[in-house]
């Protein structure tokens, strides 16, 4: 059975999405805000290529938790 994916989400969408992290990082730095690139920790599921699966959610939750701990410790390398 062939999977039907969101027609508005294609290979070009993936390319745009991958470049967003760089832009968000720049904005975070300009605003003295911490940044965490979710795609460094979790990938989209094979089910629909847009949403995370259980493993991805767990990995992202761990990354967020660790980022918060780092921020609380006042580490200078959090961005």
N, C-alpha and C positions, 0 to 999 in steps of 0.2 A: 504494500500500500504506500503510495506516494504522500509525503507530508506536505501540507499546504501551510506556508508561512505568511506572515503579514506582508501584503503586497507593497506597503509603504516602507518596508525595511529590507534593503537589498545590500549588495556588495558596497555600493557607494555610501550607504548609511554606516556601514562598519568602518570605513575609512574616516568619515567625518567624526564618528564617535571616538575613534582612537586618538584623534587630534584634539579633542575637547579637553583632555586632561592637562595638556600643556597650557591651554588658555586659562583654565580654572586655576592652575598653579600660579600663573602670572598675576591673576586678579587677587589671589590669596596673599601673595607676597606684597603687592601694592597696598593691601589693606591690613597688613600685619596679622593675618589670620593663618591658622594651621590648615594644612591640606592633606588629604589622604586620597590617593588614587585607587578607587575600588577595584579597577581592572587589574591592579597588581596582585590582588588577593583572590578574586573570584571571577570566573568566566561565565558567559551565558550558557544555559542548558542546551543540550542537543534536541530537546523537545521543540522549542520554538525559536532558538537563537536570540532571544531577547531577555528572558527572565532567568534568574539563577535557580539552580536546584538546591536541595537540602545541604549538600556539601558546600556549595558556593555561599549560601547564607551563613553557615557556621564559620567558614574562613573569613568572611567579611566581618562578622561579629567579633571574632578574635582580634582582627586587625584594628577595629574601632576601639575595643577595650584596651589594647596595648597602646594605641595612640593617646587615649585619655590618660593612661598611667604616665606616659612620657610627658605629656603636657603638665600634669600635676607635679612632676618632679622638676619641671622647669628646664628641661634639656634644650640646649640651643639648636640642636639638629633636627627638630621635629618637622620642619617643613622640607 
